[in-house]
Amino acid sequence: MRKIDMSEVVEYIEKLKAFIPEFPEYWDSEEAAFNFEGESTVYGVFSDFSTLVIERLEKGTLNNAEQLFSFVESVVASGGNPANAACTCFLENILNRIPGSIDPKSFVPYLGAESIEFCRSWDEFTGVKTLGL
């Protein structure tokens, strides 16, 4: 069984706080679905972070989309577990709201090449066509 790397969890909570300052408080709250204390993973961090980003995308209140999706692109491009988590627990969670509550114009223009490649693959897998991809 793989050992949980809690330093990675703490590192990404801190990094994501730059985009939504209240994320650490959310992560520590009862609302967080994937904070399992010492058993948490970077996958859970990205999933719970996506909840807050999705709320802001739905309301049109995400003010730093360009910087946020640039950071996500850097994580995706770096590979490894954080990249997989950013794709499957962040980008995928957003894409699962299309068509629906999120306007693709609110995030697609800010996606980098690696993120676009993942999103196009997800669209193909699900049979959805996200406008702008």
N, C-alpha and C positions, 0 to 999 in steps of 0.2 A: 504494500500500500504506500502511495506517495505521501511524503510528509508535507503538511500544510506550511506554506511560507508566509507567516504573518507579517514579516517585514514588507513583503510585496503588497499586501492588503493595506497596511498603514501608508506606504509610499503612494499608492494610487488614490487613497482617500485624500491625502494632502494635495496631490497634483490636481485632482478634480475640484477641490475647494476653490481653486483660482477662478473657476467658471461659475460656480454656484456656492457662494460662501457658507450657506447654511447646510451644505451637504453633510459635514461631519455630525451635526446635531440630528439630522434626519437618519443617518446611518445608526446612531445610537438610540433612536426612538423605537417605540413599539410598531411604528408604521413600516419600518424597513423589513422587507420580506426575506432577505438573504444574509442578514447579520447573525451568524451562528457562533459569535464570540470566538473562541480559539479554533473553531473549525471553518471559519469564513475563508473565502477564496477571492481572487481578483475577479472571477466570473460574477460572484455575488455583488461585488462593489460596482461593476459596470452595469449590472442589471438594476440595482436599486438607484444608481445615478440616472439611468435612462428614464425612470419613473418621473423624476423631477424635470428632466429635459423635455419629455413628452408633454407634461402639464404646461410648460412654458411655450412649446411649439403650438399646442392647441389654442392657447390664449393669445398668441402673438406677442409674448412678453420676453422672449429669449433675446437679450440685447447683444450678446457676444458670440453669435453663431459662427462667424468667420474664424475667430480665434479658437473656439471650442472644436470645430470640425477640423481645423488645422492640427490641433493637438491629437485628436483621434487618428488622423491620417499618420502622424508620426509614430503612434503606437502600432497601428496596423502594419506600417512599413517595417517596423523593427522585428516583427516575427515573435514566435514563442507564445506562451500562455497569455500574456497581456494582449497580444494582437488577436488571438482567437477569442478572448473575452470581449474585446472591443467590437469584433464583428458579430459574434453570436448572441451577445447579451446587451449590446447597445444599438448598433446599426440595425440588426434584425428586429429588435423590439420597436424601433421607430418605423421601419418598413411595414411591420405588421398592422400599422394603423392606416395604411393606404390600400385601397381608397377608403376614405373615412374622415377621421377627425383632424388629420394633419395635412396642411397644404405643402406639397413637395417643394414649392418655391421657397419655403422657409428654411430649407436645409440643403437641398440638392446642389445649388450653386456653390456651396462651400466645401463640398466633398472633394478630396484629393483622388488621384489616379487609382491607388490601391483600394480605397473605400468604394469608389465607383465600380471597380471590377467585382468586388464582393457583392455589392448591392444589385448589380445586373445579374449575377449568378443566382442570387436569392429570388429576384423577380422571375427568372426563368424557371427555377424550381417550383415556385408557388403559382406561376401562371398569371401573375400580376404585372402590369406595366406601369412603373412609376414615371410620371411625366418628368422629362428633363434628364433622365439617365441615358 
